[in-house]
Each structure stands twice: as C-alpha cells, then as structure tokens.
Amino acid sequence: MSSTDGEIGMRNLTDKATYERLEKDVTAVKNDISALTDQITDVLNSFAGTAKKPWLPDRRDVAEVKAG
C-alpha cells in the first residue's frame, strides 16, 4: 500500500474536518522534528569544537601547575 493509497483510505474513513486536523497535526510534528534536528546538530557541532581541544595538558602546563 503506497502513501497515496493510505491517504485515500484515511479520507474514506474520516470526515473532512478530522482529516484536515490530522494533516495539520502531522505537519506540526514534522516541523517539530526538523527544529529538534537543528538543535541536535548545533549541540553536536559544539561538542565537536570542544573535542578538538587537547584532552591532556601539555607537559609544560603540568610543570607550571606543580611549581605553583
């Protein structure tokens, strides 16, 4: 069953107002998913920028800290 067949089936099972409300809800969910995807991408890019920093301090930095 293709997407088009499913849409036709839904139209036959529901009245016009219910179908339009369902369409509106599906569009809202798609928009929400898109917005969340953008936010997740931003966070991952932020982590990637942080990950580029060295994990261990340079030996000179450790010596300076020990020297106080």
Number of C-alpha atoms within 10 A of each C-alpha: 5 7 8 9 10 11 12 11 11 15 14 11 11 12 10 12 9 13 16 13 11 14 12 12 12 12 12 12 12 12 12 12 12 12 12 12 12 12 12 12 12 12 12 12 12 11 11 11 10 11 10 8 9 8 8 8 9 9 9 9 11 12 10 9 9 8 7 6
